Amino acid sequence: MSCLVLLTSLAVSAPSGYRLALTHVDSKIGFTKTELMRRAAHRSRLQALSGYDANSPRLHSVQVEYLMELAIGTPPVPFVALADTGSDLTWTQCQPCKLCFPQDTPVYDPSASSTFSPVPCSSATCLPTWRSRNCSNPSSPCRYIYSYSDGAYSVGILGTETLTIGSSVPGQTVSVGSVAFGCGTDNGGDSLNSTGTVGLGRGTLSLLAQLGVGKFSYCLTDFFNSTMDSPFFLGTLAELAPGPGTVQSTPLLQSPLNPSRYFVNLQGISLGDVRLPIPNGTFDLRADGNGGMMVDSGTTFTILAKSGFREVVDRVAQLLGQPPVNASSLDSPCFPSPDGEPFMPDLVLHFAGGADMRLHRDNYMSYNEDDSSFCLNIVGSPSTWSRLGNFQQQNIQMLFDMTVGQLSFLPTDCSKL
């Protein structure tokens, strides 16, 4: 697994730009294409069924797809983290473990680190919800509870610590001091080869906020070449690489009830030259915080609200001349295709501001050689919310710029960045 990479040192002053690496959770295991798709479909199904409730304290599914490798403490202890743009808190498993899932590296022990410091309840870093639940007096350590809709959770003490990050120069490291994080002594759920999570959301505890950067970008390489890392840029390095395509931009929306997540306004979908008859407002972010489309690198297949999903499936069925074998399901639908991969027109996502994300066939469909089926890599949600998945984002550089409140994207060969 490749290390997360930064190009400059924080020893004297904070740099303005960073380059990191994202590693797919299924990398270097040797899965076949069919196995990769089966695992992706399973995670997408869990993500879709986990639901989304704007009034729930639970975060969305922790079934994210990409890992960062760093270290924590002094001396540094390896820390393999799920990169989660849908949450804020960075946390790792800590000693003494009341309940911890298995990990290949030593569990971080704050008592063995010279740079660990607990965050007291009196600190503004201790969020009001945590203070109200877990603080007996102002000097008590701030205890956090992070729970996810798929049943995963982390409970422990909030602290500050030094993160050590591998440099692009062999033998050198980059240290970031006084980063607030969760020291989890009671953790459960599917770890997906990780020992914790790096929060990359829009909240004050996010690593982005703590580094003082207002924008980030990533470019996800070919899904089926899972051994290839994907670049992730922060700060001044988060710019779209020049290319032959046209940059498309759409406003980033922010839910007042869920301000940490990245929302966009999906206004419609076309397949080829046909605009699908999806009712206006199907994908709108509502005033109560429900609905909307989240952009999240941790979601595998795009998840669409049921009415929009059905229209996409019906149009694909018309083009292929046959219904899917799982027509009544909200799972990724598959169509018999004994003659191989048929031609399919581009699928276009129409966003507010005139931004069109054009997806070629291989960004929304795939062929399963085991049963000679052609599958739409989009799933339906029984609720009103939708998510733009990472399978659809392959070889599209995504730029999230909170300084201007805008998401921009550009077709790019991500392997060349």
Buried (B, 14 or more C-beta within 10 A) or exposed (E): BBBBBBBBBBEEEEBEBBBBBBBBBBBEEEBEBBEBBBBBBEBBBBBBBBBBBBEEEBBBBBBBBBBBBBBBBBEBBBBBBBBBBBBBBBBBBBBEBEEBBEBEBEBBBBEEBEBBEBBBBBBEBBBEEBBEEBBEEEEBBBBBBBBBBBBBBBBBBBBBBBBBBBBEEEEEBBBBEEBBBBBBBBBBBBBBBBBBBBBBBBBBBBBBBBBEBBBBBBBBBBBBEBBBBBBBBBBEBBBBBEEEBEBBBBBBBBBEEBBBBBBBBBBBBBBEEEEBEBEEEBBBBEEEBBBBBBBBBBBBBBBBBBEBBBBBBBBBBEBBEEBBEBEEBBBBBBBBBEEEEBEBBBBBBBBEEEBBBBBBBBBBBBBBEEEEBBBBBBBBBEBBBBBBBBBBBBBBBBBBBBEEEBBBBBBBEBBEB
